Amino acid sequence: MTTPVLELTEVSKQFVRGRTPVNALADLSLSVHAGESVGLIGESGSGKSTAGRIAVGLISPTGGDVRFMGRSIVHATRSEMKVIRPQLQMVFQEPYESLNPRMTVQSIVGEPLLLHERSLSKRERLDKVVATLELVGLGAGIIGRFPRDLSGGQQQRVGIARAAVTRPKLIVLDEPTSSLDLSVRAITLSLLRDLQDTLGLAYLFISHDISTVSNFCSRVVVLRGGHLIEQGSTEQVLTAPNDDYTRELLAANLSTTPAQRK
């Protein structure tokens, strides 16, 4: 069996609120393979976003290990992370809040290239920024705009372009469509699928929207209070769950058909 692109092994995370320790994650294990989309679902406060930030090395786990392409990033040195960072990216939930309002689209998307591909000339960097913007359905005409000049859907596409510009192997998507209306959400999901096919991306897709996960992901991991409840193929987990909590989540999920009532 091939080595997973991303593997979390018995990962735990404890925060301290005042003097009280709070367990955000407890012994979470999951994996994502090349070209795969794995959904991470659970109610608010279940530890989904914490797991995503640990997966890309933004915060350190209290216990356990995180491996990217077979290499641990938990104890990686600064120089080792410089090599790993462009291959392991994240798209955040609120597009506007994740973009620097004082930077143009060209600067936002080009910043990872300044950090990780310093050998590129200014022209080469611009060409790569424009090519990536075109990949996400935006043209060169917006490179001089600021985030405030863009719609929510365009802002999210800029965030996706920023993550994709270094041609990573895996992107963690933290509620990437939750702030978008239904039509823009569908366009964004289609874009993410196209990027996956074009660039061979793997996704860890964090969401509370079970309908989206069921259509986008091949496997699902269910979290509750930081604990792994169950995981498996999307079809198995969402049509014949083994745990009562998963059944409760499914029962609380609203239908996308307006006429269907719970």
Secondary structure as UniProt FT lines:
FT   STRAND          6..17
FT   TURN            18..19
FT   STRAND          20..32
FT   TURN            34..35
FT   STRAND          37..41
FT   TURN            44..45
FT   HELIX           48..55
FT   TURN            56..57
FT   STRAND          63..68
FT   TURN            69..70
FT   STRAND          71..72
FT   HELIX           78..84
FT   HELIX           85..87
FT   STRAND          88..91
FT   TURN            95..98
FT   TURN            101..102
FT   HELIX           105..116
FT   TURN            118..119
FT   HELIX           122..135
FT   TURN            136..137
FT   HELIX           140..142
FT   TURN            143..144
FT   HELIX           147..149
FT   HELIX           152..164
FT   TURN            165..166
FT   STRAND          170..174
FT   TURN            176..179
FT   HELIX           182..199
FT   STRAND          202..206
FT   HELIX           210..216
FT   STRAND          219..224
FT   TURN            225..226
FT   STRAND          227..233
FT   HELIX           234..239
FT   HELIX           244..252
FT   TURN            258..259
//
